[in-house]
Amino acid sequence: MNSAYLEKVYNYFVSKKLDNREKLNELFEIAIENKSDIFDVLIENKFAATEDIVQMKAEFLNTPYINLKDQIIDSEVLNEIPEKAALFYKFIPFKKVGNVLKVGMVDISNIDAIDALKFISVKHNLKTEIYLISKDGFEIVSKQYRKFNKELEDVLKNVDEQIKNKDEIKRKEKKTEVILEEAPVSKIVDIIVSHAIEGKASDIHIEPSEKELRVRYRLDGVLHNSLILPSKIAPAVISRIKILSNLKIDETRKPQDGRFRFVLSSAGNASKSVDLRVSTFPTVAGEKAVMRILDTSSDISNLESLGISGRGLKIINENIEKPFGIILVTGPTGSGKSTTLYAMLKLLNQEGVNIVTLEDPVEYFMSGINQSQIKAEIGYTFSSGLRSILRQDPDIIMVGEIRDKETAELATHAALTGHLVLSTLHTNNAIGVIPRLIDMGIEPFLISSSLNVAIGQRLIRKICVNCKEEIKPPQNIEAMLIRELKKIPADQKSDIDISNGVKIFHGMGCRKCKKSGSSGRIGIYEVLSMTAEIEESMSDKITDSDIEREAKKQGMLTMKQDGLLKVFRGLTTIEEVLKVTED
């Protein structure tokens, strides 16, 4: 590296009057010895935050700088530069004003990259402004390049040539697999799935109609239209999904369930494996497919980050330390029950205990836990699996769901014989757990002896922190909030101050949250502890209102009250809470 250049850089840093001069001298020596770019050496050795160093480099080179890490780039802007060129030369467009295209570049001294950018800009009659960006910023924002509409246009041009008609696709499984592997439809399915994963969707809906094939993604609990495909390729797309999931492609009259693993490759990053649970369903317009995305590599959240706090968190923590008993999590499908169970297992997963799970499906892989997937088609069900688990000398058992009397009886028996049992149950709230178990045929005295805790939950959308703003609620909403706040136990609302009026928040909508005003989800909970008072009133005639009275005496927050506290704390909106809690 040119010594005159290094001297200028060194003098520049000296002018900054940095405290760690000794470390700076050491790193300059390394750069000289290895003939490396000094700024790269500073980043590699964590002399300062990466973006700070890149910003200083831009200042030294008298070049504009931008941090792209949190930028959401419009697809129209991205399409100004082909993905392959952007990934090869490490530059990316991030804004367009008139005919001026602003481009972030990792290495502004790369002559080949400058020439390529000039060629692209002349071809599209554009002027360019170059900004220096970090490698990290480029890696993050380049993932947005997987905008599939452009790719699909090219893919769909050849569909008619390679897939002649529905009958040819359905002729026989082996032949169909060969056709679809070679055909554009294979690429279409790859694009649909990869875009959903990168967009952090939880489900993919592929829905045929007479005129089109609609693809929708569920993001933060809400379905969004993603793209429209020609209706003529619907059978081919569904057949491709069936082949991946080992389903019968010639069976279109009844629903089928399956599963497959998808390997997502991203530029500059290691490949990522994601499991997808597949369900097909016959409709009058053809078969519909829904794919649930199960990212088994995701970090498992702790109870606090899920939204459990205060008295509820204390009760759960106390009861998971007990050596036996049942902890039941309740709520409808998609309310986050499994995630709550995994968060508890994360706390319980220690070397001295044997944890065995029975799941359908296994959504997260946890090291140190023996996880088993049920297979109803071969008779391996929750009830039969639970019998086998009890012969495996377990300390803690997790059963994905209690669906019938037999499983409920086995779980109760396991809890009474010295095991801690975690499971889920379909009821509307925590209070409904006891009547539901009685309806399933479990004797009240067995419930009072075995049930430790019932947890009811729902998922609500969080306000986007990037565009959150305070608002004054309408008068009727303010009155309702004040009224409901008075019903909440004092120890649960000590941080809430309404002496200067009620303040709530909402998301204005920004590019980061795609104008939705929300980003991510959080749970609202109610936690019912089995107390001596409830035990004394246990009988087969016990009602929800009987349990509710006792729950209020023990200071239980309802899901609605927990949600309203999250509204006061600026985590969510009043509309979200009322939507999931109002009858």
C-alpha positions in Angstrom: 0.0 0.0 0.0 1.2 3.5 -0.9 3.1 5.0 2.1 2.0 8.5 1.2 -1.7 7.3 1.3 -1.1 5.7 4.7 0.5 8.8 6.0 -2.5 10.9 4.9 -4.9 8.4 6.5 -2.9 8.4 9.7 -2.9 12.2 9.9 -6.6 12.2 9.3 -7.1 9.9 12.3 -4.7 12.0 14.4 -6.9 15.0 13.6 -9.9 13.2 15.1 -8.1 13.2 18.5 -9.0 9.6 19.2 -8.2 8.2 22.6 -6.9 4.7 21.6 -3.8 6.0 19.7 -1.6 3.1 20.8 -4.1 0.6 19.2 -4.2 2.7 16.1 -0.4 2.7 15.7 -0.5 -1.1 16.1 -3.1 -1.6 13.4 -1.3 0.7 11.0 1.8 -1.5 11.4 -0.3 -4.5 10.5 -1.7 -2.8 7.4 1.8 -1.9 6.2 3.2 -5.3 6.9 0.3 -7.1 5.1 -0.2 -4.5 2.4 -3.8 -4.3 3.4 -6.3 -1.4 3.3 -6.1 0.3 6.7 -9.8 0.8 6.9 -10.4 -3.0 6.4 -7.8 -3.7 9.1 -9.6 -1.3 11.5 -12.9 -3.1 10.8 -11.5 -6.6 11.2 -9.9 -5.7 14.5 -13.0 -3.9 15.8 -11.2 -0.6 16.3 -14.7 1.0 16.3 -18.2 0.2 15.1 -18.1 -0.8 11.4 -20.4 1.9 10.2 -18.4 4.5 12.1 -15.2 3.4 10.3 -16.9 3.4 6.9 -18.3 6.8 7.6 -14.8 8.1 8.4 -13.4 6.5 5.3 -16.1 8.3 3.2 -15.1 11.6 4.9 -11.4 11.0 4.2 -12.2 10.2 0.5 -14.6 13.2 0.3 -17.4 10.8 -0.8 -21.0 10.7 0.4 -21.8 7.9 2.9 -25.0 6.1 3.8 -25.9 3.3 6.2 -28.2 0.9 4.4 -28.7 -1.6 7.2 -32.2 -0.5 8.0 -33.3 0.6 4.6 -36.2 -0.9 2.7 -35.7 -0.3 -1.0 -38.5 0.0 -3.5 -38.6 -2.8 -6.0 -38.7 -0.3 -8.9 -35.4 1.1 -7.8 -33.8 -2.3 -7.3 -34.8 -3.3 -10.8 -32.7 -0.5 -12.3 -29.6 -2.6 -11.8 -29.7 -6.4 -12.5 -29.2 -8.6 -9.4 -26.2 -10.5 -10.9 -24.4 -7.3 -11.6 -25.1 -5.8 -8.2 -23.9 -9.0 -6.4 -20.8 -9.3 -8.5 -19.6 -5.7 -8.3 -20.9 -5.1 -4.7 -23.1 -2.0 -5.5 -26.8 -1.5 -5.1 -29.3 1.2 -6.0 -31.2 2.6 -3.0 -33.0 5.7 -4.3 -34.1 7.3 -7.5 -34.9 11.0 -7.9 -36.0 11.9 -11.4 -33.3 10.4 -13.6 -30.7 10.4 -10.9 -30.0 7.0 -9.4 -28.3 6.9 -6.0 -26.1 3.8 -5.7 -24.3 2.4 -2.6 -20.9 0.9 -3.4 -18.6 -1.1 -1.1 -15.4 -0.3 -3.0 -15.5 3.0 -4.8 -11.9 2.4 -6.1 -13.0 -0.6 -8.1 -12.5 0.6 -11.7 -14.4 -2.4 -13.1 -17.4 -1.6 -10.9 -17.3 2.0 -11.9 -17.3 1.1 -15.6 -20.1 -1.4 -15.2 -22.2 1.2 -13.4 -21.5 3.7 -16.2 -22.6 1.2 -18.8 -25.8 0.4 -16.9 -26.6 4.1 -16.4 -26.0 5.1 -20.0 -28.1 2.2 -21.2 -31.1 3.4 -19.1 -30.4 7.1 -19.7 -29.7 7.7 -16.0 -27.2 9.8 -14.0 -25.7 8.2 -10.9 -24.6 9.4 -7.5 -22.2 7.0 -5.7 -22.3 6.6 -1.9 -19.9 4.5 0.2 -21.5 1.7 2.1 -20.2 -1.1 4.4 -20.0 -4.7 3.4 -22.5 -5.5 6.2 -24.9 -3.0 4.9 -24.6 -4.5 1.4 -25.1 -8.0 2.6 -28.3 -7.1 4.5 -29.9 -5.0 1.8 -29.0 -7.3 -1.1 -31.4 -9.9 0.3 -34.2 -7.6 -0.9 -33.1 -8.4 -4.4 -35.1 -11.6 -4.4 -38.1 -9.8 -5.8 -39.7 -12.5 -7.7 -42.0 -10.7 -10.1 -39.3 -10.1 -12.6 -38.0 -13.6 -12.4 -41.5 -15.0 -12.8 -42.2 -13.1 -15.9 -39.2 -14.8 -17.6 -40.1 -18.2 -16.1 -43.7 -18.0 -17.2 -42.7 -17.3 -20.9 -41.7 -21.0 -21.2 -44.5 -22.6 -19.2 -46.7 -23.4 -22.2 -43.8 -25.0 -24.1 -42.7 -27.4 -21.3 -46.0 -28.2 -19.7 -48.4 -29.1 -22.5 -51.6 -29.9 -20.6 -53.0 -31.1 -17.3 -53.4 -34.7 -18.4 -49.7 -35.0 -19.3 -48.7 -33.7 -15.8 -50.9 -36.2 -14.0 -50.0 -39.3 -16.1 -47.8 -40.9 -13.5 -45.7 -39.8 -10.6 -42.3 -40.7 -11.9 -42.8 -39.0 -15.2 -44.4 -35.9 -13.6 -41.4 -35.5 -11.3 -39.0 -35.4 -14.2 -41.2 -33.0 -16.1 -41.6 -30.6 -13.2 -37.9 -30.7 -12.2 -37.0 -29.5 -15.7 -40.0 -27.2 -16.2 -40.3 -23.5 -15.1 -42.9 -24.5 -12.5 -40.0 -25.9 -10.3 -38.5 -22.4 -10.4 -41.9 -20.8 -9.7 -42.3 -22.8 -6.5 -38.7 -22.0 -5.4 -39.3 -18.3 -5.9 -42.6 -18.4 -4.0 -41.1 -20.2 -1.0 -37.8 -18.3 -0.9 -39.6 -14.9 -1.0 -41.9 -16.0 1.8 -39.0 -17.1 4.0 -37.0 -13.9 3.4 -40.1 -11.8 4.1 -40.5 -13.6 7.4 -44.0 -14.9 6.5 -45.5 -17.7 8.7 -47.7 -19.2 6.0 -48.1 -19.4 2.2 -51.5 -19.8 0.7 -51.8 -21.0 -2.9 -55.4 -20.5 -4.0 -56.8 -21.4 -7.4 -59.8 -19.8 -9.0 -61.4 -20.0 -12.5 -59.4 -17.1 -13.9 -56.1 -17.0 -11.8 -53.9 -18.7 -9.2 -53.5 -16.4 -6.2 -50.5 -16.5 -3.8 -50.9 -14.9 -0.4 -48.5 -14.7 2.5 -49.4 -14.4 6.2 -47.2 -11.8 7.9 -47.7 -10.9 11.5 -51.0 -12.8 11.5 -52.5 -11.0 8.5 -52.8 -12.4 4.9 -51.3 -10.2 2.1 -51.7 -10.7 -1.6 -48.3 -11.5 -3.1 -48.8 -12.3 -6.8 -51.2 -13.6 -9.4 -50.3 -16.5 -11.7 -52.1 -17.9 -14.8 -54.8 -20.4 -13.7 -53.5 -22.9 -16.3 -50.3 -23.6 -14.3 -52.2 -24.2 -11.0 -52.2 -28.1 -11.4 -48.5 -28.1 -12.1 -47.7 -25.9 -9.1 -49.8 -28.0 -6.8 -48.3 -31.2 -8.2 -44.7 -29.9 -7.7 -45.6 -29.1 -4.0 -47.1 -32.6 -3.6 -44.0 -34.3 -5.0 -41.7 -32.3 -2.6 -44.0 -33.4 0.3 -44.3 -37.1 -0.8 -48.0 -36.8 -1.3 -50.1 -38.6 -3.9 -50.3 -36.4 -7.0 -53.1 -38.3 -8.6 -55.3 -37.9 -5.5 -57.2 -34.7 -5.9 -60.5 -35.5 -4.2 -59.5 -35.4 -0.6 -57.2 -33.4 1.7 -53.6 -34.5 2.2 -50.9 -33.5 4.7 -47.1 -33.7 4.2 -43.9 -31.9 4.9 -40.6 -31.0 3.1 -37.4 -29.2 3.7 -36.3 -26.2 1.7 -32.7 -25.0 1.4 -32.5 -21.2 1.0 -29.3 -19.9 -0.4 -28.6 -16.2 0.0 -25.8 -14.1 -1.5 -22.8 -13.9 0.8 -24.5 -16.1 3.5 -24.5 -19.7 4.4 -27.4 -21.9 3.2 -30.4 -22.1 5.6 -32.7 -25.1 5.9 -36.4 -24.5 6.6 -39.1 -27.1 7.1 -42.5 -26.5 5.5 -45.7 -28.3 6.7 -48.0 -28.8 3.7 -51.8 -29.2 3.6 -53.8 -29.6 0.4 -57.5 -29.1 0.2 -60.0 -29.8 -2.7 -62.1 -26.8 -3.8 -64.5 -26.3 -6.7 -61.8 -24.4 -8.6 -59.1 -27.0 -7.9 -56.7 -28.0 -5.1 -55.6 -25.3 -2.6 -52.3 -25.7 -0.8 -51.2 -24.0 2.5 -47.6 -24.3 3.6 -46.7 -23.4 7.2 -43.1 -22.2 7.5 -41.3 -23.9 10.4 -37.9 -22.3 10.9 -36.3 -24.9 13.1 -33.1 -23.0 13.3 -34.7 -19.9 14.9 -33.7 -18.9 18.4 -36.3 -19.8 21.0 -37.6 -16.8 22.8 -37.7 -16.5 26.6 -41.0 -15.9 28.5 -40.4 -12.2 29.0 -39.8 -11.5 25.3 -43.1 -13.3 24.5 -44.9 -10.7 26.6 -45.4 -12.6 29.9 -44.7 -10.3 32.9 -45.6 -9.5 36.5 -47.8 -11.9 38.4 -48.2 -14.3 35.5 -44.5 -14.7 34.9 -43.9 -15.3 38.7 -46.6 -18.1 38.8 -45.2 -19.8 35.7 -41.6 -19.7 37.0 -42.7 -21.1 40.4 -44.7 -23.9 38.8 -42.1 -25.1 36.3 -39.8 -25.7 39.2 -42.3 -28.2 40.7 -41.4 -31.8 40.2 -44.8 -32.9 39.0 -48.2 -31.6 37.8 -49.7 -30.3 34.5 -49.2 -26.9 32.9 -51.7 -26.3 30.1 -51.5 -23.5 27.5 -54.8 -22.7 25.8 -55.9 -20.7 22.8 -57.0 -21.1 19.1 -54.8 -22.4 16.3 -52.0 -19.9 15.5 -52.1 -18.2 18.9 -48.4 -19.1 19.8 -49.1 -21.9 22.2 -46.2 -24.1 21.0 -43.8 -21.1 21.2 -44.8 -20.6 24.9 -44.2 -24.3 25.6 -40.7 -24.2 24.0 -39.8 -21.1 26.0 -40.6 -23.1 29.2 -38.6 -26.1 27.9 -35.7 -23.8 27.3 -35.7 -23.0 31.1 -36.2 -26.6 32.1 -33.5 -28.0 29.7 -30.7 -29.0 32.1 -28.3 -31.8 32.2 -29.8 -33.6 35.2 -33.3 -34.1 33.7 -34.7 -36.3 31.0 -37.1 -34.3 28.8 -39.2 -36.2 26.2 -41.6 -34.5 23.8 -44.4 -35.8 21.5 -45.1 -33.2 18.8 -47.1 -32.7 15.6 -45.0 -31.3 14.0 -41.6 -30.7 15.6 -41.3 -26.9 15.1 -38.0 -26.2 16.8 -35.1 -28.5 17.3 -33.7 -28.3 20.8 -30.3 -29.8 21.8 -30.5 -32.0 24.9 -34.2 -32.8 24.5 -35.7 -36.1 23.0 -38.2 -34.9 20.5 -40.6 -37.3 18.7 -42.9 -36.7 15.7 -46.3 -38.4 15.8 -47.4 -40.3 12.7 -51.2 -41.0 12.8 -51.1 -42.9 9.6 -49.2 -45.7 11.2 -51.1 -45.6 14.5 -48.4 -43.5 16.3 -50.7 -40.9 18.0 -50.5 -38.7 21.0 -52.1 -41.3 23.2 -50.0 -44.3 22.0 -46.9 -42.2 22.0 -47.6 -41.0 25.6 -47.7 -44.6 26.7 -44.3 -45.3 25.2 -42.9 -42.1 26.7 -43.8 -43.2 30.2 -41.5 -46.2 29.7 -38.6 -43.9 28.8 -38.0 -42.8 32.5 -38.9 -39.1 31.8 -38.7 -36.3 34.3 -40.5 -33.8 32.1 -43.0 -34.6 29.3 -44.3 -32.2 26.6 -47.3 -33.4 24.7 -48.2 -31.2 21.7 -51.9 -31.3 22.2 -54.5 -33.0 24.4 -57.2 -33.9 21.8 -59.2 -36.7 23.4 -60.1 -38.5 26.7 -57.4 -41.1 26.4 -54.6 -38.6 26.1 -56.1 -36.5 28.9 -56.2 -39.5 31.2 -52.6 -40.5 30.4 -51.4 -37.0 30.9 -53.2 -36.8 34.3 -51.8 -40.2 35.3 -48.3 -39.1 34.4 -48.6 -35.9 36.4 -49.9 -37.8 39.5 -47.0 -40.3 39.3 -44.2 -37.7 39.6 -43.8 -36.2 36.1 -44.1 -32.5 35.0 -46.3 -32.5 32.0 -46.6 -29.5 29.5 -49.3 -29.5 26.9 -51.9 -27.5 25.0 -55.7 -27.5 25.0 -58.2 -25.8 22.7 -60.3 -23.5 24.9 -61.1 -19.8 24.6 -59.4 -18.9 27.9 -57.6 -20.2 31.0 -60.9 -20.3 32.9 -62.3 -22.8 30.4 -59.6 -25.4 31.0 -61.3 -27.1 34.0 -64.8 -27.5 32.5 -63.2 -28.7 29.3 -61.2 -31.4 31.1 -64.4 -32.5 32.9 -66.2 -32.6 29.6 -63.5 -35.0 28.3 -64.2 -37.3 31.2 -61.5 -36.5 33.8 -62.8 -36.7 37.4 -62.7 -33.3 39.2 -60.7 -34.6 42.1 -58.0 -35.8 39.6 -57.9 -32.3 38.0 -57.5 -30.6 41.3 -54.6 -32.9 42.2 -52.8 -32.7 38.9 -53.4 -29.3 37.3 -50.8 -26.7 38.4 -51.4 -23.8 35.9 -53.7 -22.9 33.0 -52.4 -20.2 30.6 -54.7 -18.5 28.1 -53.1 -16.5 25.3 -53.6 -14.6 22.0 -51.2 -12.9 19.6 -51.4 -9.3 18.7 -49.4 -7.1 16.4 -46.8 -4.7 17.9 -46.4 -1.1 16.9 -43.5 -0.4 14.6 -40.8 1.3 16.7 -39.5 3.1 13.6 -42.7 5.1 13.1 -44.4 5.0 16.5 -46.1 8.2 17.6 -48.2 9.3 20.5 -51.9 10.1 19.9 -54.8 11.4 22.0 -57.6 8.7 22.1 -61.2 9.6 21.3 -63.3 10.5 24.4 -65.2 7.2 24.5 -62.0 5.1 24.2 -60.3 7.2 26.9 -63.3 6.6 29.3 -63.2 2.9 28.6 -59.4 2.7 29.2 -59.7 4.6 32.5 -62.7 2.4 33.5 -60.8 -0.8 32.7 -57.6 0.4 34.4 -59.4 0.8 37.7 -60.3 -3.0 37.6 -56.6 -4.0 37.4 -54.8 -4.8 40.6 -52.5 -2.0 41.8 -49.3 -4.1 41.8 -49.8 -4.8 38.1 -50.1 -1.2 37.0 -47.6 0.7 39.1 -45.7 2.0 36.1 -48.9 3.5 34.5 -49.4 7.2 35.0 -52.6 8.9 33.7 -52.5 11.9 35.9 -52.0 14.1 32.8 -54.4 12.2 30.7 -54.4 8.9 28.8 -51.6 8.6 26.2 -51.6 5.8 23.6 -49.6 5.2 20.5 -50.0 4.0 16.9 -47.7 3.4 13.9 -47.8 6.0 11.2 -46.6 3.6 8.6 -43.1 3.7 7.1 -40.9 1.9 4.6 -39.5 -0.4 7.3 -42.9 -1.8 8.2 -44.2 -1.5 4.6 -46.7 1.2 5.6 -48.5 -1.1 7.9 -47.6 0.6 11.2 -46.8 -2.7 12.8 -43.8 -5.0 13.0 -43.8 -8.4 14.8 -46.2 -9.8 17.3 -46.4 -10.2 21.0 -48.6 -12.3 23.3 -51.3 -11.3 25.7 -51.9 -13.7 28.6 -54.0 -14.8 31.5 -52.5 -17.2 34.0 -54.8 -19.2 36.4 -53.1 -20.9 39.3 -54.8 -23.9 41.0 -55.3 -22.6 44.5 -56.8 -24.3 47.6 -60.0 -22.2 47.1 -60.5 -23.6 43.5 -59.7 -27.1 44.7 -62.4 -26.9 47.4 -65.1 -25.8 44.9 -64.2 -28.5 42.4 -67.0 -30.7 41.3 -68.5 -31.9 38.0 -71.0 -28.9 38.4 -68.3 -26.2 38.6 -69.0 -23.4 36.1 -66.8 -20.8 34.4 -68.3 -18.1 36.6 -67.3 -20.0 39.7 -63.7 -20.2 38.5 -63.8 -16.6 37.4 -64.7 -15.4 40.9 -61.8 -17.3 42.4 -59.5 -16.0 39.6 -60.3 -12.4 40.5 -59.7 -13.1 44.2 -56.2 -14.3 43.4 -55.5 -11.2 41.3 -55.5 -12.8 37.8 -55.2 -10.4 34.9 -57.5 -11.3 32.0 -56.1 -11.3 28.5 -58.0 -8.1 27.8 -56.5 -6.4 30.8 -53.0 -7.6 29.9 -53.5 -6.3 26.4 -54.7 -2.9 27.7 -51.6 -2.6 29.9 -49.5 -3.2 26.7 -51.5 -0.4 25.1 -50.6 2.0 27.9 -47.0 0.9 27.6 -46.9 1.7 23.9 -46.4 -1.8 22.7 -49.6 -2.2 20.7 -52.8 -0.4 19.7 -56.2 -0.5 21.3 -57.7 -1.8 18.1 -55.5 -4.9 18.2 -56.5 -5.8 21.7 -60.2 -5.3 21.2 -60.1 -7.3 18.0 -58.9 -10.5 19.7 -60.6 -10.1 23.1 -64.1 -8.7 22.5 -66.8 -11.2 22.2 
